[in-house]
């Protein structure tokens, strides 16, 4: 792998050009060292850790995250990942056979599976708004969503940054339009935190969830769920444990308490979120906002480079892109039903023959497929030139 001055802070395999930060993230060494510190603290005296120390550590970590995302600390809770957050919301709400759950064709696959499950269990209907890709302007997203709204629409799940296509959706406008019609919105911000500046409260959604392990580079198992104060009494974690029974001496709300403790677990990833914020903010003069801008600017250069090699027009306007960018590839073959760990032949070829780790995925459905680039601080232009050269060889 070609390296730069930031690569030394990560444990990434030096033999591989890792262009897929978007799938699972990657944590820098100082953050992992902090996690090991908390794990050792836990194992030295487990009872003292959980009974005497964890409460303060947890709420201090949550306070730091709340400040970073511009939310009240009483309105956010930690969850293991954004999918857990969406599960907590949809499993907490009541749906009837006449209700409709609305999302888009860019929805994250796991969340679509969840919505199908909820609909199958309750008799509700899943409605998909088709947002075009390639796309010319973000108004097309709002128009597509609103075109599917009717008096049966109970809730909408909208991605902040889409997973397959890497598009920034105009969530503030969509939330405003849906709210005016009496419809609550869940915003799935899995790719937003650490990729673009985030002010959760200004979005106005009833619910917002995001991963800390992706672009913020916290350890795996750290994410947050924001629930607007007027909705908190009806939202519960998927796992109900001791705090489900409220106690008058408890200084925290029932909402906070239930998510605070869902059973014995290694919660060290939560506690490392302040360290991740601190470290990512320290890498460049100008802090994490400068880092986000640097990643986006490089991603836009990659957009031009790969589009030229594939002889295609850029698939989205610049103002809809951040650290992710997706490009249509020539159609592959339809594999039929495929497992979770299915790997497209082009993705496999790039990894085996060119030592490039990058995802190739079907969108909107087989045989149509995309290749998606990710740009994190440890990536740089020469790596994507290597990718461009490989694609030129593969597709001629």
Buried (B, 14 or more C-beta within 10 A) or exposed (E): BEBEEBBEBBEBEEEBBBBBBBBEBBBBEBBBEBBEBBBEBBEEEEEEBBEEBBBEBBBEBBBBBBEBBEBEBBBBBBBBBBBBBBBBBBBBBEBEEEBBBBBBBBBBEBBBEBBEBBBEEBEBBBBBBEBEBBBEEBEBBBEBBBEBBEEBBBBBBBBBBBBBBBBBBBBBBBBBBBBEEEBBBBBBBBBBBBBBEBEBBEBBBBBBBBBBBBBBBBBBBBBBBBBBEEBBEEBBBBBEBEBEEEEEEEEBBBBBBBBBBBEEEEBBBBBBBBBBBBBBBEBBEEEBEEBBBBBBEBBBEBBEBBBEBBEEEBBBBEEBBBBBBBBBBEEBEEEEEEEEEEEBEBBEBBBEEBBBBBBBBBBBEBEBBBBBBBBBBBBBBEBBBBBBEBBEEBEE
